[in-house]
């Protein structure tokens, strides 16, 4: 039987009798990257086709539900996948996630109405919520932390490919073929991901423990996060922030969140173990990633508005101008991953790069449209490089600090809180932009208006001033990420032996 694992140190297990070789590990990685591509591509391919979908289904008013339904479902179920994978195994839960995502994609492609499409997007989100978190967890099962750092460029490459190819494919399918192809394309990718992961993951040992899922805690967490995300999605856009629906949802989220916290403290086996939440590495890395990724998502959403409304670029030109902001994260992730391999003090490179990111963001906030365009592009690239350094470090540091049988819930909890943080920061940015644009358009309220209609009527000078506050808020988000990264305890990265190949499953630990 394997030895117990201390939560405060690097997990240690007996050396296995046989190990996965480089070819087997590479085959597993290819399958996991295909599963990640499913989720990453879906986040980018839908946006450019949304106007066409609204016209085709004759219901543009409910078009935001295409995004909202997926966001609600995928965020809410992410911790459930992590916990269930710790209980029942990674392979079965990843296959369930892929299958659910593909079935949801088929339902989306065949949807005859906007309501049906929104419901199908919710089903798709239920599958998508497990794809990235489970893939990250399985990588932790088959590689040591230092080995995982080597693959960060591959993982980052998947998201960059999705960021570049998604909008292009979505626009092409919607304009020249049919909008449903943005969902049909998930079918061959999903089948490939299923086949690759089903065959290769059979070779992995099993580390799960046969415990029960805390269903009351899960219900409180899912319903509370849905209420909060609905309030953040509707506030300032569908309803004013001070309206009864938004305030009611926020109050409901607060009550349910309090109930979930009480459940964590009192349940015999809580959904997220309290020793994981109390782990200094886990909460510091999670908060650092939360503020860094949330700021990045907010910038990717609102920088195109800055480029079009303030700089004067066209929609296609702003898309090209956004590339440095997107691609910089890959360079940062690669740099961070390499530093974790070669340097004992692996935080130093991310801390230095985050300092540079904060400085670049401050220069953009200070000078704004007065900057030469080429210099602004350089600043965007350097800004995103710093953010990129935090992403692999936070994941690897968390997985290095918890027991192997808690890898699933720890990784999923990080992704869950990172999504909630992103929603909060995007909402904050949206409030600044909507308020400033409304002021420049004659003082209209923000409730019930969309950003695009407000931007059209905004004075460019007023909008430029508004974006000074947006970039200043981004500086605060990056400063918070820097602070939590500085607090992160630098524990030595373990060199866990590779798991044994096919045969009898390992006895669960403890």
VOGU-3710 file (C-alpha; in Angstrom, 3 decimals, decimal comma):
1> xxxxxxxxxx> 0,000/0,000/0,000  1,290/3,478/-0,838  2,523/5,689/1,952  0,419/8,546/3,280  1,191/11,925/1,763  1,660/15,127/3,754  -0,386/18,000/2,398  2,367/20,508/3,145  5,097/18,863/1,146  5,794/17,283/-2,178
11> xxxxxxxxxx> 3,825/14,061/-2,558  5,958/10,952/-2,515  5,020/7,507/-3,743  6,963/4,291/-4,039  8,869/3,804/-7,258  6,657/1,912/-9,709  7,721/-1,355/-11,252  7,337/-0,083/-14,829  7,146/3,431/-16,142  5,554/5,262/-18,984
21> xxxxxxxxxx> 8,152/5,970/-21,641  8,538/9,191/-23,650  6,420/7,851/-26,531  3,549/6,872/-24,224  3,662/10,227/-22,440  3,744/12,081/-25,748  0,719/10,144/-26,993  -1,210/11,038/-23,836  -0,205/14,691/-24,175  -1,482/14,781/-27,775
31> xxxxxxxxxx> -4,846/13,454/-26,624  -5,054/15,972/-23,777  -4,086/18,869/-26,059  -6,867/17,827/-28,450  -9,334/17,908/-25,554  -8,036/21,332/-24,503  -8,391/22,562/-28,089  -12,104/21,720/-27,961  -12,677/24,069/-25,026  -10,240/26,771/-26,174
41> xxxxxxxxxx> -11,600/26,944/-29,721  -15,176/27,177/-28,516  -14,324/30,310/-26,516  -13,147/32,161/-29,639  -15,002/30,763/-32,654  -18,520/31,725/-31,529  -18,004/35,478/-31,107  -17,553/36,404/-34,774  -20,591/34,352/-35,836  -23,012/35,791/-33,265
51> xxxxxxxxxx> -24,525/38,533/-35,478  -25,189/35,988/-38,229  -26,765/33,580/-35,741  -29,035/36,326/-34,407  -30,264/37,162/-37,925  -30,693/33,514/-38,929  -32,754/32,608/-35,858  -34,604/35,940/-35,800  -33,964/36,594/-32,120  -31,069/39,018/-31,697
61> xxxxxxxxxx> -32,433/40,222/-28,345  -31,482/36,964/-26,633  -28,152/36,611/-28,432  -26,032/37,188/-25,264  -27,400/33,923/-23,870  -25,160/32,072/-26,352  -22,206/33,210/-24,273  -23,894/33,450/-20,876  -25,355/29,918/-20,869  -21,979/28,356/-21,645
71> xxxxxxxxxx> -20,182/30,520/-19,077  -22,653/29,706/-16,319  -22,593/25,959/-16,908  -18,859/25,514/-17,498  -17,804/27,590/-14,497  -20,293/26,028/-12,087  -19,417/22,398/-12,839  -15,610/22,721/-12,922  -15,060/21,850/-9,215  -17,468/18,917/-9,565
81> xxxxxxxxxx> -15,305/17,388/-12,282  -12,250/17,792/-10,087  -13,851/16,134/-7,083  -15,452/13,333/-9,113  -12,126/12,603/-10,812  -10,536/12,235/-7,379  -13,328/9,795/-6,456  -13,936/7,846/-9,678  -10,792/8,397/-11,784  -9,557/10,889/-14,399
91> xxxxxxxxxx> -10,191/8,837/-17,533  -13,895/8,209/-17,044  -14,599/11,822/-16,108  -12,636/13,197/-19,080  -14,498/10,875/-21,450  -17,809/12,034/-19,946  -16,749/15,667/-20,435  -15,766/15,094/-24,079  -18,961/13,167/-24,841  -21,181/15,780/-23,196
101> xxxxxxxxxx> -19,399/18,585/-25,037  -19,795/16,861/-28,414  -23,480/16,074/-27,803  -24,030/19,700/-26,816  -22,261/20,829/-30,004  -24,536/18,667/-32,150  -27,573/20,059/-30,329  -26,267/23,605/-30,963  -25,813/22,936/-34,683  -29,374/21,584/-34,982
111> xxxxxxxxxx> -31,027/24,224/-32,767  -34,076/25,757/-34,531  -34,567/28,664/-32,103  -32,460/30,891/-29,873  -33,955/29,296/-26,752  -32,983/25,834/-27,986  -29,501/27,102/-28,859  -29,058/28,627/-25,385  -30,100/25,359/-23,733  -27,737/23,424/-25,984
121> xxxxxxxxxx> -24,929/25,824/-25,120  -25,605/25,086/-21,468  -25,227/21,351/-22,156  -22,041/22,095/-24,078  -20,763/24,100/-21,108  -21,415/21,199/-18,743  -18,946/19,208/-20,821  -16,544/22,074/-21,402  -16,179/22,728/-17,686  -14,133/19,567/-17,270
131> xxxxxxxxxx> -11,931/19,616/-20,361  -9,178/22,024/-19,328  -9,091/21,255/-15,586  -9,029/17,485/-16,091  -6,362/17,724/-18,795  -4,166/19,758/-16,450  -4,751/17,219/-13,678  -3,838/14,246/-15,870  -0,619/15,990/-16,898  0,187/16,186/-13,185
141> xxxxxxxxxx> -0,506/12,462/-12,874  1,994/11,454/-15,541  4,781/14,041/-15,081  6,823/15,575/-12,312  6,416/19,349/-11,802  9,676/20,039/-13,631  8,628/17,852/-16,557  5,300/19,674/-16,740  7,139/22,975/-17,047  8,681/21,757/-20,310
151> xxxxxxxxxx> 5,239/21,292/-21,853  3,924/24,755/-21,027  4,837/26,062/-24,482  2,698/23,284/-26,016  -0,255/24,138/-23,784  0,116/27,859/-24,459  0,393/27,102/-28,173  -3,020/25,405/-28,110  -4,652/28,532/-26,705  -2,842/30,853/-29,105
161> xxxxxxxxxx> -3,858/28,674/-32,048  -7,451/28,813/-30,828  -7,225/32,586/-30,306  -5,998/33,160/-33,862  -7,895/30,444/-35,740  -11,188/30,732/-33,851  -12,266/34,209/-34,994  -11,075/33,525/-38,552  -12,964/30,229/-38,818  -16,059/31,638/-37,135
171> xxxxxxxxxx> -16,217/34,585/-39,525  -15,543/32,435/-42,582  -18,144/29,798/-41,710  -20,788/32,403/-40,874  -20,186/34,556/-43,955  -19,444/32,007/-46,676  -20,907/28,684/-45,506  -23,313/28,255/-42,559  -23,122/29,300/-38,922  -23,847/25,764/-37,704
181> xxxxxxxxxx> -20,377/24,686/-38,882  -18,834/26,468/-35,886  -20,447/23,683/-33,830  -20,136/20,818/-36,318  -16,358/21,295/-36,353  -16,315/20,087/-32,746  -17,568/16,656/-33,838  -14,372/15,371/-35,574  -12,132/17,083/-32,997  -14,164/15,581/-30,161
191> xxxxxxxxxx> -14,133/12,082/-31,653  -10,361/12,326/-32,124  -9,922/13,520/-28,534  -12,121/10,654/-27,277  -10,186/8,009/-29,196  -6,766/9,325/-28,192  -7,577/9,721/-24,506  -9,629/6,522/-24,184  -6,821/4,361/-25,523  -3,884/6,038/-23,827
201> xxxxxxxxxx> -5,347/6,804/-20,407  -6,054/3,108/-19,805  -2,335/2,830/-19,024  -2,510/5,186/-16,060  -2,654/4,006/-12,449  -5,627/5,030/-10,350  -5,209/7,264/-7,309  -8,824/7,909/-6,451  -10,405/7,356/-3,059  -13,845/5,849/-2,735
211> xxxxxxxxxx> -15,549/8,682/-0,867  -18,926/10,297/-1,298  -19,531/13,574/-3,056  -20,908/16,326/-0,806  -24,126/16,903/-2,744  -25,520/19,711/-0,501  -22,206/21,554/-0,797  -22,167/21,007/-4,553  -25,715/22,359/-4,892  -24,852/25,468/-2,850
221> xxxxxxxxxx> -21,690/26,093/-4,876  -23,353/25,636/-8,284  -26,421/27,742/-7,490  -24,355/30,460/-5,786  -21,896/30,775/-8,670  -24,742/30,863/-11,225  -26,459/33,675/-9,293  -23,224/35,668/-9,102  -22,369/35,175/-12,781  -25,899/36,163/-13,829
231> xxxxxxxxxx> -25,646/39,359/-11,783  -22,257/40,179/-13,315  -23,499/39,407/-16,846  -26,682/41,481/-16,551  -25,469/44,349/-14,378  -25,034/47,577/-16,331  -26,057/45,917/-19,609  -29,476/44,285/-19,346  -30,401/45,994/-16,067  -28,879/48,911/-14,124
241> xxxxxxxxxx> -26,560/47,875/-11,294  -28,973/49,272/-8,728  -32,012/47,458/-10,133  -33,960/44,870/-8,176  -32,971/41,875/-10,392  -29,237/42,555/-10,097  -29,303/43,381/-6,386  -31,505/40,356/-5,746  -29,095/38,047/-7,572  -26,135/39,507/-5,683
251> xxxxxxxxxx> -27,959/39,020/-2,367  -28,839/35,439/-3,346  -25,212/34,767/-4,320  -24,066/36,141/-0,960  -26,493/33,936/0,983  -25,651/30,808/-1,016  -21,932/31,581/-0,793  -22,240/31,877/2,980  -24,064/28,574/3,075  -21,323/26,962/0,998
261> xxxxxxxxxx> -18,643/28,332/3,331  -20,540/26,964/6,334  -20,865/23,606/4,595  -17,109/23,504/3,940  -16,485/24,087/7,637  -18,958/21,498/8,935  -19,320/18,709/6,353  -17,509/15,424/7,141  -16,152/15,352/3,575  -16,564/18,826/2,035
271> xxxxxxxxxx> -16,523/19,390/-1,723  -13,207/21,253/-1,439  -11,145/19,882/1,472  -10,338/22,581/4,007  -6,684/21,503/4,122  -6,456/22,375/0,423  -8,017/25,807/0,944  -5,733/26,496/3,929  -2,642/25,516/1,973  -0,555/28,696/1,581
281> xxxxxxxxxx> 0,614/27,748/-1,900  -2,911/26,939/-3,087  -4,595/30,167/-2,039  -1,669/32,420/-2,988  -1,259/30,852/-6,444  -5,018/30,782/-7,040  -5,424/34,484/-6,196  -2,390/35,430/-8,284  -3,814/33,547/-11,287  -7,291/34,952/-10,590
291> xxxxxxxxxx> -6,180/38,591/-10,814  -3,719/38,000/-13,669  -6,102/36,011/-15,866  -9,071/38,211/-15,007  -7,140/41,323/-16,055  -6,032/39,612/-19,259  -9,579/38,564/-20,175  -10,853/42,067/-19,458  -8,185/43,596/-21,692  -8,861/41,201/-24,573
301> xxxxxxxxxx> -12,543/42,152/-24,460  -12,184/45,938/-24,148  -8,902/46,764/-25,913  -10,580/46,310/-29,350  -13,071/49,016/-28,312  -10,121/51,246/-27,410  -8,437/50,525/-30,732  -11,584/51,258/-32,743  -13,148/54,081/-30,742  -9,974/55,929/-29,686
311> xxxxxxxxxx> -7,209/54,986/-32,131  -9,599/54,859/-35,109  -8,870/51,367/-36,441  -11,408/49,296/-38,328  -12,762/46,073/-36,862  -10,415/43,905/-38,930  -7,430/46,151/-38,164  -8,148/46,008/-34,440  -8,228/42,224/-34,641  -4,745/42,201/-36,138
321> xxxxxxxxxx> -3,552/44,797/-33,611  -4,729/42,525/-30,788  -2,353/39,725/-31,842  0,650/40,987/-29,766  -1,521/40,987/-26,642  -2,566/37,390/-27,324  0,776/36,001/-28,472  2,770/37,617/-25,660  1,274/35,191/-23,157  2,883/32,253/-24,984
331> xxxxxxxxxx> 6,321/33,821/-24,726  5,726/34,540/-21,049  4,477/31,020/-20,332  7,481/29,525/-22,131  9,888/31,763/-20,231  8,265/30,887/-16,915  8,223/27,160/-17,680  11,913/27,156/-18,595  12,835/29,095/-15,470  11,083/26,488/-13,325
341> xxxxxxxxxx> 13,300/23,810/-14,863  16,638/25,522/-14,380  16,218/27,885/-11,404  15,636/26,953/-7,792  14,043/30,353/-7,151  11,546/29,995/-9,964  9,463/33,025/-8,892  12,131/35,539/-9,819  11,489/35,565/-13,561  7,676/35,940/-13,182
351> xxxxxxxxxx> 8,131/38,668/-10,563  10,494/40,590/-12,839  8,190/40,191/-15,833  5,127/41,204/-13,815  6,960/44,374/-12,740  7,524/45,113/-16,423  3,852/44,404/-17,179  2,699/46,857/-14,521  5,057/49,516/-15,875  3,816/48,985/-19,461
361> xxxxxxxxxx> 0,185/49,159/-18,364  0,908/52,377/-16,429  2,506/53,961/-19,516  -0,556/53,087/-21,631  -2,871/54,509/-18,946  -0,785/57,691/-18,737  -0,196/58,377/-22,446  -3,041/56,507/-24,156  -3,599/57,569/-27,736  -0,589/59,909/-27,599
371> xxxxxxxxxx> 1,679/56,867/-27,927  3,024/55,900/-31,369  1,087/52,894/-32,591  4,189/50,681/-32,892  5,176/51,474/-29,310  1,673/50,685/-28,081  1,879/47,266/-29,751  5,239/46,603/-28,056  3,764/47,606/-24,698  0,792/45,284/-25,216
381> xxxxxxxxxx> 3,161/42,394/-25,986  5,335/43,028/-22,916  2,242/43,475/-20,742  0,851/40,085/-21,748  4,242/38,375/-21,381  4,221/39,131/-17,664  0,718/37,727/-17,316  1,792/34,619/-19,214  4,529/33,873/-16,688  1,998/33,472/-13,863
391> xxxxxxxxxx> -0,247/30,935/-15,572  2,054/27,859/-15,688  3,694/28,735/-12,371  0,376/28,866/-10,505  -0,827/25,535/-11,886  2,435/23,672/-11,286  2,976/25,184/-7,830  -0,522/24,134/-6,699  -0,153/20,609/-8,054  3,274/20,344/-6,412
401> xxxxxxxxxx> 1,844/21,267/-3,006  -1,084/18,841/-2,643  -1,438/15,104/-2,259  -1,831/13,116/-5,468  -5,373/12,061/-4,584  -6,320/15,776/-4,265  -4,849/16,893/-7,589  -8,245/16,919/-9,282  -10,116/19,140/-6,838  -7,128/21,466/-6,291
411> xxxxxxxxxx> -6,657/22,052/-10,034  -10,388/22,412/-10,646  -10,793/24,832/-7,728  -8,054/27,027/-9,196  -9,822/27,095/-12,572  -13,163/27,790/-10,888  -11,940/30,773/-8,873  -9,972/32,024/-11,868  -13,190/32,063/-13,920  -15,090/33,880/-11,180
421> xxxxxxxxxx> -12,254/36,391/-10,865  -12,320/36,937/-14,602  -16,060/37,600/-14,487  -15,640/40,106/-11,652  -12,850/42,028/-13,388  -14,648/42,025/-16,743  -17,726/43,405/-14,978  -15,598/46,129/-13,364  -14,059/47,087/-16,703  -17,501/47,076/-18,306
431> xxxxxxxxxx> -18,876/49,400/-15,642  -16,038/51,874/-16,308  -16,459/51,726/-20,091  -20,250/51,890/-20,057  -20,295/54,737/-17,562  -17,690/56,747/-19,475  -19,248/56,100/-22,874  -22,695/56,977/-21,589  -21,342/60,239/-20,233  -19,846/61,057/-23,589
441> xxxxxxxxxx> -23,083/60,178/-25,343  -25,187/62,619/-23,427  -25,523/61,001/-20,034  -27,772/58,071/-20,860  -28,050/55,402/-18,217  -26,251/52,164/-18,680  -29,116/49,844/-17,939  -30,503/48,114/-21,009  -27,827/49,401/-23,403  -25,005/47,512/-25,042
451> xxxxxxxxxx> -21,440/48,693/-25,304  -21,387/48,997/-29,089  -24,374/51,361/-29,255  -22,864/53,561/-26,535  -19,445/53,623/-28,188  -20,918/54,843/-31,488  -22,308/57,924/-29,761  -19,305/58,581/-27,524  -16,887/61,433/-28,063  -13,406/59,983/-28,870
461> xxxxxxxxxx> -11,745/62,355/-26,389  -14,186/61,300/-23,657  -13,635/57,664/-24,570  -9,861/58,150/-24,387  -10,268/59,530/-20,866  -12,496/56,596/-19,971  -9,853/54,112/-21,081  -7,283/55,818/-18,893  -9,383/54,584/-15,984  -9,680/51,133/-17,595
471> xxxxxxxxxx> -5,923/50,756/-17,903  -5,476/52,165/-14,398  -7,860/49,469/-13,144  -5,809/46,906/-15,085  -2,707/48,167/-13,258  -4,450/47,515/-9,940  -5,339/43,988/-11,042  -1,735/43,309/-12,063  -0,468/44,762/-8,776  -2,753/42,377/-6,864
481> xxxxxxxxxx> -1,446/39,443/-8,932  2,141/40,565/-8,225  1,443/40,816/-4,493  0,001/37,308/-4,219  2,810/35,935/-6,376  5,337/37,539/-4,020  3,579/35,886/-1,053  3,653/32,457/-2,720  5,874/30,033/-0,842  8,602/28,677/-3,112
491> xxxxxxxxxx> 8,592/24,965/-2,386  11,120/22,746/-4,178  9,613/21,160/-7,254  9,315/17,414/-6,797  10,622/14,930/-9,290  7,955/12,294/-8,887  8,640/9,090/-10,791  6,497/8,453/-13,811  3,440/6,276/-13,213  3,526/2,593/-14,035
501> xxxxxxxxxx> 1,970/1,317/-17,214  -1,015/-0,896/-17,746  -1,654/-3,560/-15,171  -3,396/-3,676/-11,839  -4,420/-0,263/-10,545  -2,490/1,138/-7,625  -4,104/0,839/-4,240  -5,542/4,200/-3,246  -3,312/6,099/-0,896  -3,887/6,250/2,810
//
